[in-house]
Amino acid sequence: MALIDTAASATAPPAASALPTPPSNDPLSAGAEASTTSGGTGTRQRLDHIDAMRPVKQAGVVSTHTLLAFAGAGTGVTVGACLQLLHVTREAFLFVSACMLAYSCRGLIVSNWRTFYQRRFAMVAIPYLAWTVIYFFITQGMNPRPFWTAVGHFLYLCATGYYQLYYLIVLMQFYLLFPLFLWLVRKTAGHHAALMIVSLIVQVTYTSLMHWGALPWASQDFWASREVISYQFYLVAGLVVAAHLDDVHAFLVAHVKAIVAFTFAAAGLAEAWYYLAQYDVVRWFGSSSDPFQPVVVPFNIGAIACIYLIGVALVRPKSPALRTAVQSGSDNAYGVYLAQMVFILGLGGLGWAHLDHFIPWPIVCIASVVLVFGLCVALTAVLARTPLARPLTGRTRVAWPSPRRKAGADSAQASMAG
């Protein structure tokens, strides 16, 4: 299935019945494989611009982790300021996941939840366990533990998620609660603006209580990042946007400058808050290192809108090279998410973090992002063509390209370009 359709790259999408949907083998932005009763027609097409958002988000995730690994000594304050904005990739993941899952169910009556759960959790739980095992052995090799300590550590990783894998725990919680979210959005039809306002107030209130330590320890910091309630607004927003995708798309593409300006202003506000808190200028601002600071919520909203617009822009050009690059990035985005720490840990073991002694650390980090992203894409593309495709990439196994198939694809691509 071709990922880039130049006919669908206009500033506004076609009618809802013609809107395309991302492939269902990527839980980071997949549509639902919902069984339905009669009486509804689905919208199971493909959204090319949503697909194009996926590598953009993954680049943000890789940037976060390379900054943490390779920024160098004495850069903590600046890195913290960058991370405060880069953390939006978590919220963007969940927004897109909720949006596309709800969009694929739009107008349908879901009748077979058992099948739904089997497919959803298989797409998440199997890669989660497979990569937990991989990272366990990697870290065990780097830092050997006695047998029973190692067993306890492995069980801990399974329960809490190794490093970036915690997001899949949140995603599984969302899948579990999806019927309730879907019911809420359908029950409030005609009042979605009010639903969004209430959800936003709840989000800001909850993150404020979290930020200023008013919640129990189990709802703060490490544990909060693994609880679906910490992201409820972005999930509700995803479902509401799915119900009004045509109108939302038209609004976004008609107000690009205003959205970008709002996002930059919100980023400036969040960064000012960060530095004032960091240097204790305004003491009641609280910790500067909290990723759930309420002041970041406006930036998150604007940044998600900007990522959407970037996705729209990426599917417009007719350049075959760009179409191929976007397709590869989209197809392998889940694999980039799963495998990134293999290469970050590997570079760290090779002394990559010491390059800042010779090269400015921002250049080291940018080069690291490009290198890690490229290596992950290459690894995922290879693994997707093996019997381990499903557990290691979350993708259905694809065939190795043959000369005949490549010639046919080149001919079709040339025809599209013309």
PyMOL commands that set and color helices and strands:
alter all, ss='L'
color gray80, all
select helices_A, chain A and resi 6-8+16-18+48-70+76-86+88-104+113-142+147-160+163-187+192-211+217-219+221-224+228-243+245-254+256-278+283-285+294-314+320-331+333-349+352-357+361-383+389-393+403-417
alter helices_A, ss='H'
color red, helices_A
deselect
rebuild
show_as cartoon
